[in-house]
Amino acid sequence: MQICPISRKPFDFTYPKNLIIDKKKNAVTPPTVCLGLEKTLIYTIRPEESALPESWTRSAQELTYVEDGESITCKVITRPGATELLQELHEYAQPMIYSSQSEEFVESVLSLLSTVHCESNNSEELREEDYERAEAFMDLYVWSQKQCANQEGKLTKSLGTLSEFSDNGINDIWLLDHQSTNVDFRDHLIPVPAFTGAPYDMALFNLLEDLFIH
């Protein structure tokens, strides 16, 4: 990837207004859509946090993971629409997780969410729908804190670096995130409001309507 010394952007960089995926077109190389995790797809309740309304935490799942030799326990709320969004992206794009958190945390969350969906049905036999919902959180390529650029103590998600390891060039790589200042190519940010844990959050469902052409 050759960088223009003046603009500091790739020479072949274009400025598309937004990402729109046409379901009727079968792209040879579908776009890569990176998704943030914390406050984008999930909300994490830490023990030291003040309590959220009880009605918000009914669906929260307990997570225990090990980081730097320390066992950490928290609760995770999945954002409404996260499963449906990932299902659509798996079919028409190349979704991956790009988080500024540790790899241990990210992998533990994905494992938890896929297991939760598998066990969500109380019947003896899982339905095909249960497997499909579980698969939404499986086999996701992950970039985490280690793959973020550290600029004066601030972690930045580098789509430019990712393009060097991807089949797609920078023009076909996007980031869906609630933070607009932690990415190198802000023109390729798909902004969503930060998830606060509210069960009535509709941001990802609304995004589904804007992101795809049926």
C-alpha positions in Angstrom: 0.0 0.0 0.0 1.7 3.2 -1.2 1.0 6.3 0.9 0.7 9.8 -0.5 3.2 12.0 1.5 0.8 14.9 1.5 -2.6 13.4 2.4 -1.1 10.4 4.3 -3.7 8.2 2.5 -3.2 5.4 -0.1 -2.9 6.7 -3.6 -5.9 4.6 -4.7 -8.1 5.7 -1.7 -11.6 6.8 -2.6 -14.2 8.6 -0.5 -17.5 6.5 -0.6 -20.2 8.2 1.5 -21.3 4.9 3.1 -21.3 1.2 2.8 -24.3 -0.3 1.1 -24.4 -4.1 0.4 -26.7 -5.2 -2.4 -27.9 -8.7 -1.6 -28.7 -9.4 -5.3 -25.1 -9.0 -6.3 -22.6 -11.7 -5.6 -19.4 -9.9 -5.1 -16.2 -11.8 -6.0 -14.6 -10.4 -2.9 -17.2 -9.2 -0.4 -16.4 -6.2 1.7 -14.6 -6.7 5.1 -16.7 -5.3 7.9 -14.9 -5.0 11.2 -17.0 -4.7 14.3 -16.1 -3.3 17.7 -17.1 -5.3 20.7 -17.6 -3.4 23.9 -20.5 -0.9 23.7 -20.9 -1.9 20.0 -22.1 -5.5 20.2 -22.1 -6.0 24.0 -22.2 -4.2 27.3 -19.9 -5.5 30.1 -21.0 -5.1 33.7 -18.0 -5.0 36.0 -18.2 -5.8 39.7 -17.2 -2.2 40.6 -19.9 -0.6 38.5 -23.1 0.8 39.8 -26.1 -1.4 39.3 -28.1 -1.2 36.1 -31.9 -1.5 36.3 -32.9 -5.1 37.1 -35.0 -5.3 34.0 -31.9 -4.6 31.9 -29.8 -7.3 33.4 -32.2 -10.3 33.2 -30.5 -11.6 30.0 -26.9 -10.9 31.2 -24.6 -13.9 31.1 -21.8 -14.4 33.6 -18.3 -14.6 32.1 -15.1 -15.6 33.7 -11.8 -15.3 31.8 -8.1 -15.2 32.6 -6.0 -12.2 31.8 -2.3 -11.7 32.8 -2.7 -14.7 35.2 -5.7 -13.2 37.0 -9.2 -14.6 36.9 -11.8 -12.0 36.1 -15.5 -12.3 36.4 -18.1 -10.0 34.9 -21.5 -10.1 33.2 -22.2 -9.5 29.5 -25.3 -8.1 27.9 -25.7 -8.8 24.2 -27.0 -5.8 22.2 -30.4 -6.4 20.6 -29.8 -7.0 16.9 -26.2 -8.2 17.2 -27.0 -11.8 16.3 -29.2 -10.7 13.3 -26.5 -8.3 12.0 -23.8 -10.9 12.2 -26.0 -13.4 10.4 -26.5 -11.0 7.5 -22.8 -10.1 7.4 -21.7 -13.7 7.3 -23.8 -14.2 4.2 -23.0 -11.1 2.3 -19.7 -9.7 3.7 -16.7 -10.8 5.6 -17.3 -9.9 9.2 -14.5 -9.8 11.8 -14.1 -8.4 15.3 -11.6 -5.5 15.8 -11.5 -4.7 19.5 -9.2 -2.5 21.6 -9.6 -5.1 24.4 -7.4 -8.1 25.2 -7.6 -11.2 22.9 -8.4 -13.3 26.0 -11.5 -11.2 26.7 -12.7 -11.1 23.1 -12.3 -14.8 22.5 -14.0 -15.6 25.9 -17.0 -13.4 25.0 -17.4 -14.9 21.6 -17.3 -18.4 23.1 -19.8 -17.4 25.7 -22.3 -15.9 23.3 -22.2 -18.9 20.9 -22.7 -21.3 23.8 -25.5 -19.2 25.2 -27.4 -19.2 21.9 -26.9 -23.0 21.6 -28.4 -23.5 25.1 -31.2 -21.0 24.7 -33.8 -23.5 23.7 -35.1 -25.7 26.5 -36.4 -28.4 24.2 -34.4 -31.7 24.0 -33.5 -31.1 20.3 -32.0 -27.9 19.1 -33.7 -26.3 16.1 -31.9 -25.3 13.0 -32.5 -21.7 14.0 -30.6 -22.2 17.3 -27.5 -23.5 15.4 -27.7 -20.6 13.0 -27.8 -18.1 15.8 -24.9 -19.8 17.5 -22.9 -19.8 14.3 -23.2 -16.0 14.1 -20.6 -15.7 16.9 -18.4 -18.6 15.6 -15.4 -18.5 13.3 -15.0 -14.8 13.5 -11.5 -13.5 12.6 -10.3 -11.4 15.6 -8.0 -8.5 15.9 -7.6 -7.2 19.4 -5.5 -4.8 21.5 -2.2 -6.2 20.1 -3.2 -5.2 16.6 -4.1 -1.6 17.6 -1.6 1.2 17.0 -0.5 2.9 20.2 -0.3 6.6 19.5 0.8 8.6 22.6 -1.0 6.1 24.8 -4.2 6.0 22.7 -5.2 2.8 21.0 -6.2 3.3 17.3 -7.7 0.6 15.1 -5.7 0.6 11.9 -7.7 -0.3 8.8 -4.6 0.6 6.7 -2.6 -2.1 8.4 -5.4 -4.6 8.1 -5.6 -4.0 4.4 -2.0 -5.3 4.1 -3.1 -8.7 5.4 -6.5 -8.8 3.7 -7.8 -9.9 0.3 -9.5 -6.5 0.2 -7.9 -3.1 -0.3 -8.6 -0.2 2.0 -11.6 0.9 -0.2 -13.5 -2.3 0.8 -12.6 -2.4 4.5 -15.0 -0.8 7.0 -15.3 -0.4 10.8 -18.6 -0.5 12.7 -17.9 1.2 16.0 -19.3 3.6 18.6 -16.1 5.6 18.8 -15.2 7.9 15.9 -11.7 8.9 17.0 -10.0 5.6 17.4 -9.7 4.6 13.7 -7.1 5.7 11.1 -9.5 6.0 8.2 -12.6 7.8 9.6 -14.1 7.9 6.1 -14.6 4.2 6.5 -16.3 4.3 9.9 -19.9 3.1 10.2 -20.9 4.9 13.4 -23.4 3.5 15.9 -24.5 5.0 19.2 -22.8 3.5 22.3 -24.8 0.6 23.8 -25.7 1.3 27.4 -27.2 -2.1 28.1 -30.8 -1.0 27.5 -33.1 -3.9 26.2 -35.0 -1.4 24.0 -31.9 -0.4 22.0 -32.8 -0.5 18.3 -29.6 0.8 16.7 -28.4 -2.4 15.1 -31.8 -3.2 13.8 -32.0 0.3 12.2 -28.5 -0.3 10.8 -29.7 -3.4 9.1 -32.3 -1.4 7.2 -29.6 1.1 6.0 -26.8 -1.3 5.3 -28.5 -3.7 2.9 -30.4 -3.4 -0.4 -32.8 -6.3 -0.7 
